[in-house]
């Protein structure tokens, strides 16, 4: 039973991932960034733990972007009309993405600074 549930969850996740990457530019860009960062991070990371943190931060950005996209799609499904509260909800999602990107940027900048001997 648990294996069947795990299989179904994996299929659903991969379907959502594929749909998002095909149809949403922000998700596509962040997936490309992650794909490029995987080998580049190996050159930049001062240690294996730093590499995990660097790639993990990019995965967090991608996860938050998926959630933000889901919120925006749901809001658009509910109504296409201009609505102050829905705009605020979308802005909250956008702010969450900004925070995740800022975290990833700080982690990558710190790793680069350590690798270059600046700190």
Residue pairs with C-beta under 8 A, 6 or more apart in sequence:
16 66
17 66
20 27
20 66
20 69
21 27
21 28
21 31
22 28
24 69
26 65
26 69
26 97
27 62
27 65
27 66
27 69
30 58
30 61
30 62
30 65
31 62
33 58
34 55
34 58
34 59
34 62
37 54
37 55
37 58
38 55
41 51
41 54
41 55
42 51
44 54
44 108
44 111
44 112
44 115
45 51
45 54
45 111
45 115
46 111
46 114
46 115
50 111
50 114
53 107
53 111
54 104
54 107
54 108
54 111
57 100
57 103
57 104
57 107
57 108
58 104
60 100
60 103
60 104
61 97
61 100
61 101
61 103
61 104
63 100
64 96
64 97
64 99
64 100
65 97
65 100
67 93
67 96
68 93
68 94
68 96
68 97
71 89
71 90
71 93
72 90
72 93
75 86
75 89
75 90
78 86
79 86
110 119
113 119
